[in-house]
Amino acid sequence: MPSTPRRPWHSLSNRPLGLKIGAAIALMAVAALVTGLLAVQRIASLRDGQAQLYTENVAPMVVLGEIQRAFQGDRARITQYGMADEETREVLRTELTERRGEIDALIEDYAPFEIDSASMDSFRSKLDAFYEASEGELFSLADAGDDAGFATNFQETIRPMITAFVEPFTAETTAQAAQGESRAAEGAANARAAMILVAVTLTVGILASGLLAFFVTRAILRDVRRVQKATDRLAQGDLLATTGVTSGDEIGRMAQALDAAILDVRSVMSSVVGSADGVAAASEELSATAAQIASAAEETSAQSGVVAASADEVSQNVGRVADGAGEMGAAIREISQSANDAARVAAQAVASAEQTTERVSRLGISSREIGDVVKVITSIAEQTNLLALNATIEAARAGEAGKGFAVVANEVKELSQETARATQDIARRVESIQSDTSGAVEAISEISTIISEINEFQLSIASAVEEQTATTAEMSRSVQVAADGSGEIAATITGVSGAATLTTEAAAQTQAAVNDLAAMASALRTEVRRFTF
């Protein structure tokens, strides 16, 4: 397949913009330079021609004119010589001699510029003959006073001589003028030729540089319009636009870079479409997260149920503590009554004083042990109160989810406070028993006579003490159960709080993620719709 010959402009289109624009400017500058050089050369030639015209024609014509004026002056003086007096004639002779020298000098100055040497030689010889005839015979007639002879000689001899040397002089003058005219015409012709040459050269340079500038400008504007059209389509979201510019100049490289950028943007938009699918997948993951949140909420509900059950159990245990405290109070009252009876019998129980003293001492020890147990119960009640207070605080932190538990915790706190009050009452009574026991010990010496009755009552006291011991043990166990329930309540509250926190955080994160993804998906869809790719 024959290859298509490349046009010269094709290679120029791949040149840099500076080179192309500079080429047009350089061509215009070269045209201006050539035109200027030609103009300078022609002007120099005209200047030389004008100088030659002046030197060889104008100046010689001036000399000829001066010769003619000098001759005419001498002619007038010769004519005047015939009519002058003696003194004037002397002056005229002197002037004619001086002027003859001036004429000879002028003729000598003109010699280099002679055109017709024969005419000038004839002129000089005839002029010499004219002066010799005038200063000789003509002036002699005048000096002799022969006016008629002077006039006759002038008319017959001198005038023909004047006519004779004027003819070659006129011929030389005519030749000199003709040569001057010829050189002037030649100078004018050279000037016209120079003007034509400068005009042609300048016109050709302007046309050539203008043509080059036209092609350069057209090529630049064509590529710029293609790039502009592509950018306009790109601004409208059409990613299928291309410039189609293949030149190797700056605009061509810029257009090719724009085509590559559009291709990259098209690829990016394809990736954006893929990202939209990723957003859909993320939405599904958010659904899974929502399910986890629901599960956490269910766990929170279950733990709340456990809390409620624990609260019920605590309430029951506290009730048992209260019952035990009541039973213990009754037993203590029975012990007190028995002690009073024993005091009355003690006056009659002198024989049993030692045994009574021993038993009463044991009663004092038992009462102290009861006091210790009461202290333990008091401590447990205080701890229960503290746990109930903490449970109330944690329930308040839990907000709406902990309101029910807060009510239960408040009831536990009130029960623990009631237990504490009952325990304090027991303690006061135990202290009273201890005080009465001390009085009984002191009164043993006085009641030795009734020791037998004290023995009976002492049996009752022992039975009551045993019953009180059992009651106290039951109370201790119940309080321990209450403490365990309180611990379980605290742990459950902690779990509820953690689950509630997780639920809140997960809900907030899920909501934020859903909002962000929704906004992102909407923005992606909106932006993608703007483009065609």
C-alpha positions as CSV (number, residue, x, y, z in Angstrom):
1,M,0.0,0.0,0.0
2,P,1.6,3.3,-1.1
3,S,2.2,5.7,1.8
4,T,0.6,9.1,1.6
5,P,3.3,11.8,1.4
6,R,3.4,14.0,4.4
7,R,2.6,17.7,3.8
8,P,5.2,20.2,5.0
9,W,2.5,21.7,7.3
10,H,2.1,18.3,9.1
11,S,5.6,18.4,10.3
12,L,5.2,22.1,11.3
13,S,2.0,21.2,13.3
14,N,4.1,19.0,15.6
15,R,6.4,21.8,16.4
16,P,6.1,23.8,19.6
17,L,3.8,26.8,19.6
18,G,6.7,29.2,20.3
19,L,8.5,27.8,17.2
20,K,5.4,28.2,15.0
21,I,4.6,31.7,16.2
22,G,8.2,32.6,16.1
23,A,8.5,31.3,12.5
24,A,5.8,33.7,11.4
25,I,7.4,36.6,13.3
26,A,10.8,35.6,12.0
27,L,9.6,35.5,8.4
28,M,8.1,38.9,8.8
29,A,11.3,40.2,10.4
30,V,13.4,38.6,7.5
31,A,11.1,40.3,5.0
32,A,11.4,43.6,6.8
33,L,15.2,43.1,7.0
34,V,15.5,42.3,3.3
35,T,13.3,45.2,2.4
36,G,15.3,47.5,4.6
37,L,18.6,46.2,3.2
38,L,17.3,46.7,-0.4
39,A,16.0,50.1,0.5
40,V,19.3,51.1,2.1
41,Q,21.2,49.8,-1.0
42,R,19.0,51.6,-3.4
43,I,19.1,54.8,-1.3
44,A,22.9,54.6,-1.3
45,S,22.9,54.1,-5.0
46,L,20.5,57.1,-5.5
47,R,22.7,59.1,-3.1
48,D,25.8,58.2,-5.2
49,G,23.9,59.1,-8.4
50,Q,22.8,62.4,-7.0
51,A,26.3,63.1,-5.8
52,Q,27.7,62.2,-9.2
53,L,25.0,64.4,-10.8
54,Y,25.9,67.3,-8.6
55,T,29.6,66.8,-8.9
56,E,29.8,66.1,-12.6
57,N,26.9,68.1,-13.9
58,V,25.4,70.6,-11.6
59,A,28.7,72.0,-10.3
60,P,30.2,72.2,-13.9
61,M,27.0,73.9,-15.0
62,V,27.5,76.4,-12.2
63,V,31.1,76.9,-13.5
64,L,29.9,77.4,-17.0
65,G,27.4,79.9,-15.8
66,E,30.1,81.8,-14.0
67,I,32.2,81.7,-17.1
68,Q,29.3,83.0,-19.1
69,R,28.6,85.8,-16.6
70,A,32.3,86.7,-16.5
71,F,32.5,86.9,-20.3
72,Q,29.4,89.0,-20.5
73,G,30.9,91.3,-17.9
74,D,34.1,91.6,-20.0
75,R,32.1,92.2,-23.1
76,A,30.3,95.1,-21.4
77,R,33.6,96.5,-20.2
78,I,35.1,96.2,-23.8
79,T,32.1,98.1,-25.2
80,Q,32.4,100.7,-22.4
81,Y,36.0,101.1,-23.1
82,G,35.3,102.9,-26.4
83,M,33.1,105.5,-24.7
84,A,35.2,106.0,-21.5
85,D,37.7,108.6,-20.6
86,E,41.4,108.0,-20.1
87,E,41.2,107.3,-16.4
88,T,38.3,104.9,-16.8
89,R,40.0,103.1,-19.5
90,E,42.9,102.4,-17.1
91,V,40.5,101.0,-14.6
92,L,38.8,98.9,-17.3
93,R,42.2,97.6,-18.5
94,T,43.1,96.6,-15.0
95,E,39.7,94.9,-14.4
96,L,39.8,93.1,-17.7
97,T,43.3,91.7,-17.0
98,E,42.1,90.5,-13.5
99,R,38.9,89.1,-14.9
100,R,40.7,87.4,-17.7
101,G,42.7,85.5,-15.0
102,E,39.5,84.6,-13.3
103,I,38.0,83.3,-16.5
104,D,41.1,81.2,-17.2
105,A,40.8,79.8,-13.6
106,L,37.2,78.9,-14.1
107,I,38.0,77.2,-17.5
108,E,40.8,75.3,-15.7
109,D,38.3,74.2,-13.0
110,Y,35.9,73.0,-15.6
111,A,38.4,71.1,-17.6
112,P,37.9,67.8,-15.6
113,F,34.2,67.9,-16.4
114,E,34.4,68.6,-20.1
115,I,32.1,66.5,-22.3
116,D,33.1,67.8,-25.7
117,S,36.8,68.5,-25.5
118,A,37.0,69.7,-29.1
119,S,34.3,72.3,-28.4
120,M,36.1,73.5,-25.3
121,D,39.4,73.7,-27.1
122,S,37.8,75.7,-29.9
123,F,36.1,77.9,-27.2
124,R,39.5,78.5,-25.4
125,S,41.3,79.4,-28.7
126,K,38.5,81.7,-30.0
127,L,38.2,83.3,-26.5
128,D,42.0,84.0,-26.5
129,A,41.7,85.5,-30.0
130,F,38.8,87.6,-28.8
131,Y,40.7,89.1,-25.9
132,E,43.8,89.7,-28.1
133,A,41.8,91.5,-30.8
134,S,39.9,93.5,-28.2
135,E,43.0,94.6,-26.2
136,G,45.0,95.1,-29.3
137,E,43.5,96.8,-32.4
138,L,40.1,97.7,-30.8
139,F,41.5,99.4,-27.7
140,S,44.2,101.2,-29.9
141,L,41.4,102.8,-32.0
142,A,39.7,103.9,-28.8
143,D,42.9,105.2,-27.3
144,A,43.4,107.1,-30.7
145,G,40.0,108.7,-30.3
146,D,38.7,107.0,-33.4
147,D,35.2,106.3,-32.3
148,A,34.1,105.4,-35.8
149,G,36.9,103.0,-36.3
150,F,36.2,101.5,-32.8
151,A,32.6,100.9,-33.8
152,T,33.4,99.6,-37.2
153,N,36.1,97.2,-35.8
154,F,33.7,96.0,-33.0
155,Q,31.0,95.3,-35.5
156,E,33.0,93.7,-38.2
157,T,35.7,91.9,-36.1
158,I,34.8,91.6,-32.4
159,R,31.2,90.6,-32.8
160,P,31.8,87.8,-35.2
161,M,34.5,86.5,-32.8
162,I,32.0,86.6,-30.0
163,T,29.6,84.6,-32.0
164,A,32.4,82.2,-33.0
165,F,33.4,81.3,-29.3
166,V,29.8,81.4,-28.1
167,E,28.8,78.5,-30.4
168,P,31.3,75.9,-28.9
169,F,30.5,77.2,-25.4
170,T,26.8,76.8,-26.1
171,A,27.4,73.3,-27.4
172,E,29.3,72.3,-24.2
173,T,26.6,73.8,-22.1
174,T,24.0,71.9,-24.0
175,A,25.9,68.6,-23.7
176,Q,26.4,69.2,-20.0
177,A,22.7,69.9,-19.5
178,A,21.8,66.8,-21.6
179,Q,24.1,64.7,-19.5
180,G,22.6,66.1,-16.3
181,E,19.1,65.4,-17.6
182,S,20.1,61.9,-18.5
183,R,21.6,61.2,-15.1
184,A,18.6,62.7,-13.4
185,A,16.3,60.5,-15.5
186,E,18.5,57.5,-14.6
187,G,18.3,58.5,-11.0
188,A,14.5,58.8,-11.2
189,A,14.3,55.5,-12.9
190,N,16.5,53.9,-10.3
191,A,14.3,55.5,-7.6
192,R,11.2,54.0,-9.2
193,A,12.9,50.7,-9.5
194,A,14.0,50.8,-5.9
195,M,10.5,51.7,-4.8
196,I,9.0,48.9,-6.9
197,L,11.6,46.4,-5.6
198,V,11.1,47.5,-1.9
199,A,7.3,47.3,-2.4
200,V,7.4,43.9,-4.0
201,T,9.8,42.5,-1.4
202,L,7.8,44.0,1.4
203,T,4.5,42.7,-0.1
204,V,6.0,39.2,-0.6
205,G,7.3,39.2,2.9
206,I,4.0,40.4,4.4
207,L,2.1,37.9,2.3
208,A,4.4,35.0,3.2
209,S,4.4,35.9,6.9
210,G,0.7,36.6,6.8
211,L,0.0,33.2,5.1
212,L,2.2,31.4,7.7
213,A,0.5,33.3,10.5
214,F,-2.8,32.4,9.0
215,F,-2.0,28.7,8.9
216,V,-0.5,28.8,12.4
217,T,-3.4,30.6,13.8
218,R,-5.9,28.4,12.1
219,A,-4.2,25.3,13.4
220,I,-4.0,26.6,16.9
221,L,-7.6,27.8,17.0
222,R,-8.8,24.5,15.5
223,D,-7.1,22.5,18.3
224,V,-8.2,25.0,20.9
225,R,-11.8,24.8,19.7
226,R,-11.6,21.0,19.9
227,V,-10.3,21.1,23.4
228,Q,-12.9,23.7,24.3
229,K,-15.7,21.5,22.9
230,A,-14.4,18.5,24.8
231,T,-14.2,20.5,28.1
232,D,-17.8,21.9,27.5
233,R,-19.0,18.3,27.1
234,L,-17.1,17.3,30.1
235,A,-18.6,20.1,32.1
236,Q,-22.0,18.8,31.1
237,G,-21.1,15.4,32.5
238,D,-20.3,13.7,29.1
239,L,-17.4,11.4,29.8
240,L,-17.4,10.1,26.3
241,A,-16.0,13.3,24.9
242,T,-12.5,13.3,23.3
243,T,-10.5,16.1,21.7
244,G,-9.2,14.2,18.6
245,V,-6.1,16.4,18.6
246,T,-3.0,14.6,17.5
247,S,-0.5,17.4,17.0
248,G,2.7,17.3,18.8
249,D,2.8,20.9,20.1
250,E,1.8,22.1,23.6
251,I,-1.9,22.2,22.7
252,G,-1.7,18.7,21.3
253,R,0.0,17.4,24.4
254,M,-2.5,19.2,26.6
255,A,-5.4,17.7,24.6
256,Q,-3.9,14.2,24.9
257,A,-3.5,14.7,28.6
258,L,-7.1,15.8,28.8
259,D,-8.2,12.7,26.9
260,A,-6.2,10.5,29.3
261,A,-7.8,12.4,32.3
262,I,-11.3,11.8,30.9
263,L,-10.5,8.1,30.5
264,D,-9.3,8.0,34.1
265,V,-12.4,9.8,35.3
266,R,-14.5,7.3,33.3
267,S,-12.7,4.5,35.1
268,V,-13.3,6.2,38.4
269,M,-17.0,6.6,37.7
270,S,-17.1,2.8,37.0
271,S,-15.5,2.3,40.4
272,V,-18.1,4.6,41.9
273,V,-20.8,2.4,40.5
274,G,-19.0,-0.5,42.2
275,S,-18.9,1.5,45.4
276,A,-22.7,1.9,45.2
277,D,-22.9,-1.9,45.3
278,G,-20.6,-1.8,48.3
279,V,-23.0,0.7,49.9
280,A,-25.9,-1.8,49.4
281,A,-23.8,-4.5,51.1
282,A,-23.0,-2.1,53.9
283,S,-26.8,-1.6,54.4
284,E,-27.2,-5.4,54.8
285,E,-24.5,-5.4,57.4
286,L,-26.4,-2.6,59.1
287,S,-29.4,-4.8,59.2
288,A,-27.4,-7.5,60.9
289,T,-26.2,-4.9,63.4
290,A,-29.8,-3.9,64.0
291,A,-30.5,-7.6,64.7
292,Q,-27.7,-7.6,67.2
293,I,-29.1,-4.5,68.9
294,A,-32.5,-6.3,69.2
295,S,-30.8,-9.3,70.7
296,A,-29.0,-7.0,73.2
297,A,-32.4,-5.5,74.1
298,E,-33.8,-8.9,74.7
299,E,-30.9,-9.7,76.9
300,T,-31.5,-6.5,78.8
301,S,-35.1,-7.5,79.3
302,A,-34.1,-10.9,80.6
303,Q,-31.7,-9.5,83.0
304,S,-34.3,-7.1,84.2
305,G,-36.5,-10.1,85.0
306,V,-33.7,-11.6,87.0
307,V,-33.3,-8.4,88.8
308,A,-37.0,-8.4,89.6
309,A,-36.8,-12.0,90.9
310,S,-33.8,-11.2,93.0
311,A,-35.6,-8.2,94.4
312,D,-38.5,-10.4,95.4
313,E,-36.2,-12.9,97.1
314,V,-34.5,-10.1,99.0
315,S,-37.9,-8.9,100.1
316,Q,-38.8,-12.3,101.4
317,N,-35.5,-12.7,103.2
318,V,-35.9,-9.4,104.8
319,G,-39.4,-10.4,105.9
320,R,-37.9,-13.5,107.5
321,V,-35.4,-11.3,109.3
322,A,-38.2,-9.2,110.6
323,D,-40.1,-12.3,111.8
324,G,-37.0,-13.7,113.5
325,A,-36.5,-10.4,115.2
326,G,-40.1,-10.5,116.5
327,E,-39.7,-14.0,117.8
328,M,-36.4,-13.0,119.4
329,G,-38.2,-10.1,121.1
330,A,-40.9,-12.4,122.5
331,A,-38.3,-14.8,123.8
332,I,-36.4,-12.0,125.4
333,R,-39.6,-10.8,127.1
334,E,-40.2,-14.3,128.4
335,I,-36.7,-14.4,129.7
336,S,-37.2,-11.0,131.3
337,Q,-40.4,-12.3,133.0
338,S,-38.7,-15.4,134.1
339,A,-35.9,-13.4,135.5
340,N,-38.3,-11.3,137.5
341,D,-40.0,-14.4,138.9
342,A,-36.6,-15.8,139.7
343,A,-35.7,-12.7,141.6
344,R,-38.8,-13.1,143.7
345,V,-38.0,-16.7,144.4
346,A,-34.3,-16.0,144.9
347,A,-35.1,-14.6,148.3
348,Q,-36.3,-18.0,149.3
349,A,-33.6,-19.9,147.5
350,V,-30.6,-19.4,149.7
351,A,-29.7,-23.1,149.5
352,S,-29.4,-23.0,145.8
353,A,-27.4,-19.6,145.7
354,E,-24.2,-21.1,144.3
355,Q,-26.0,-23.0,141.6
356,T,-28.1,-20.0,140.8
357,T,-25.0,-17.8,140.8
358,E,-23.3,-20.1,138.3
359,R,-26.4,-20.2,136.0
360,V,-26.9,-16.4,136.3
361,S,-23.3,-16.0,135.3
362,R,-23.8,-18.2,132.3
363,L,-26.9,-16.1,131.6
364,G,-24.7,-13.0,131.6
365,I,-22.3,-14.7,129.2
366,S,-25.2,-15.7,126.9
367,S,-26.6,-12.2,127.0
368,R,-23.3,-10.9,125.9
369,E,-23.2,-13.4,123.1
370,I,-26.7,-12.3,122.2
371,G,-25.3,-8.8,122.1
372,D,-22.5,-9.9,119.8
373,V,-25.0,-11.6,117.5
374,V,-27.2,-8.4,117.6
375,K,-24.1,-6.4,116.6
376,V,-23.6,-8.8,113.7
377,I,-27.2,-8.4,112.7
378,T,-26.9,-4.7,113.0
379,S,-23.8,-4.7,110.7
380,I,-25.6,-6.9,108.2
381,A,-28.6,-4.5,108.3
382,E,-26.2,-1.6,107.7
383,Q,-24.6,-3.4,104.8
384,T,-28.0,-4.3,103.4
385,N,-29.0,-0.7,103.7
386,L,-25.8,0.4,101.9
387,L,-26.3,-2.2,99.1
388,A,-29.9,-1.0,98.8
389,L,-28.6,2.6,98.5
390,N,-26.1,1.6,95.8
391,A,-28.8,-0.3,94.0
392,T,-30.9,2.8,94.1
393,I,-28.1,4.8,92.6
394,E,-27.4,2.3,89.9
395,A,-31.1,2.1,89.1
396,A,-31.2,5.9,88.8
397,R,-28.3,5.7,86.4
398,A,-30.1,3.1,84.3
399,G,-32.9,5.6,83.7
400,E,-36.3,4.3,82.6
401,A,-35.0,0.7,82.6
402,G,-34.1,0.9,86.3
403,K,-37.3,2.6,87.7
404,G,-38.9,-0.7,88.8
405,F,-35.7,-1.9,90.3
406,A,-35.3,1.5,92.1
407,V,-38.7,0.9,93.8
408,V,-37.6,-2.6,94.9
409,A,-34.3,-1.3,96.1
410,N,-36.0,1.5,98.1
411,E,-38.2,-1.2,99.8
412,V,-35.2,-3.2,100.6
413,K,-33.6,-0.1,102.1
414,E,-36.6,0.5,104.2
415,L,-36.7,-3.1,105.4
416,S,-33.0,-3.0,106.2
417,Q,-33.6,0.2,108.2
418,E,-36.5,-1.4,110.0
419,T,-34.3,-4.4,110.7
420,A,-31.7,-2.1,112.1
421,R,-34.2,-0.4,114.4
422,A,-35.5,-3.8,115.6
423,T,-31.9,-4.9,116.2
424,Q,-31.2,-1.8,118.2
425,D,-34.3,-2.5,120.3
426,I,-33.0,-6.0,120.8
427,A,-29.7,-4.7,121.8
428,R,-31.3,-2.3,124.4
429,R,-33.2,-5.2,125.8
430,V,-30.1,-7.4,125.9
431,E,-28.4,-4.7,127.7
432,S,-31.3,-4.5,130.1
433,I,-31.0,-8.3,130.6
434,Q,-27.3,-8.0,131.3
435,S,-28.1,-5.3,133.8
436,D,-30.8,-7.4,135.5
437,T,-28.5,-10.4,135.5
438,S,-25.8,-8.4,137.3
439,G,-28.5,-7.4,139.9
440,A,-29.5,-11.0,140.2
441,V,-25.9,-12.1,140.9
442,E,-25.6,-9.4,143.5
443,A,-28.9,-10.6,145.1
444,I,-28.0,-14.3,145.1
445,S,-26.8,-14.0,148.7
446,E,-30.2,-12.5,149.6
447,I,-32.3,-15.1,147.8
448,S,-30.6,-18.3,149.0
449,T,-33.8,-19.4,150.6
450,I,-35.8,-19.5,147.4
451,I,-33.1,-21.3,145.2
452,S,-35.3,-24.1,144.4
453,E,-37.9,-21.9,142.8
454,I,-35.1,-20.1,141.0
455,N,-34.0,-23.5,139.6
456,E,-37.5,-24.0,138.1
457,F,-37.5,-20.5,136.6
458,Q,-34.0,-21.0,135.5
459,L,-35.1,-24.0,133.5
460,S,-37.6,-21.8,131.8
461,I,-34.9,-19.2,131.2
462,A,-32.7,-21.9,129.7
463,S,-35.5,-23.0,127.4
464,A,-36.1,-19.5,126.4
465,V,-32.5,-18.9,125.7
466,E,-32.3,-22.0,123.5
467,E,-35.3,-20.8,121.6
468,Q,-33.7,-17.4,121.3
469,T,-30.5,-19.1,120.0
470,A,-32.4,-20.9,117.4
471,T,-34.2,-17.7,116.4
472,T,-31.0,-15.9,116.2
473,A,-29.4,-18.6,114.0
474,E,-32.4,-18.4,111.7
475,M,-32.1,-14.7,111.6
476,S,-28.4,-14.9,110.8
477,R,-29.1,-17.4,108.0
478,S,-31.8,-15.1,106.5
479,V,-29.6,-12.1,106.7
480,Q,-26.9,-14.1,104.9
481,V,-29.4,-15.0,102.2
482,A,-30.4,-11.4,102.0
483,A,-26.8,-10.4,101.6
484,D,-26.3,-13.0,98.8
485,G,-29.4,-11.7,97.1
486,S,-28.1,-8.2,97.4
487,G,-24.8,-9.3,95.8
488,E,-26.8,-11.0,93.0
489,I,-28.9,-7.8,92.6
490,A,-25.7,-5.7,92.3
491,A,-24.2,-8.1,89.7
492,T,-27.5,-8.1,87.8
493,I,-27.6,-4.4,87.9
494,T,-24.1,-4.2,86.5
495,G,-25.1,-6.6,83.7
496,V,-28.2,-4.5,83.0
497,S,-26.2,-1.3,82.9
498,G,-23.6,-2.8,80.6
499,A,-26.2,-4.2,78.3
500,A,-28.1,-0.9,78.3
501,T,-24.8,0.9,77.5
502,L,-24.0,-1.5,74.7
503,T,-27.6,-1.1,73.4
504,T,-27.4,2.7,73.4
505,E,-24.0,2.8,71.8
506,A,-24.9,0.2,69.2
507,A,-28.1,2.1,68.4
508,A,-26.3,5.4,68.1
509,Q,-23.6,3.9,65.9
510,T,-26.2,2.1,63.8
511,Q,-28.3,5.2,63.4
512,A,-25.2,7.3,62.4
513,A,-24.0,4.7,60.0
514,V,-27.4,4.4,58.5
515,N,-27.6,8.1,58.0
516,D,-24.1,8.4,56.6
517,L,-24.7,5.5,54.2
518,A,-28.0,6.9,53.2
519,A,-26.5,10.3,52.5
520,M,-23.6,8.7,50.7
521,A,-25.8,6.5,48.6
522,S,-28.0,9.5,47.7
523,A,-25.0,11.7,46.8
524,L,-23.4,8.9,44.8
525,R,-26.6,8.3,42.8
526,T,-27.0,12.1,42.2
527,E,-23.5,12.6,41.1
528,V,-23.4,9.5,38.9
529,R,-26.6,10.6,37.1
530,R,-24.8,13.7,36.0
531,F,-22.3,11.8,33.9
532,T,-22.5,9.8,30.7
533,F,-19.9,7.1,30.5
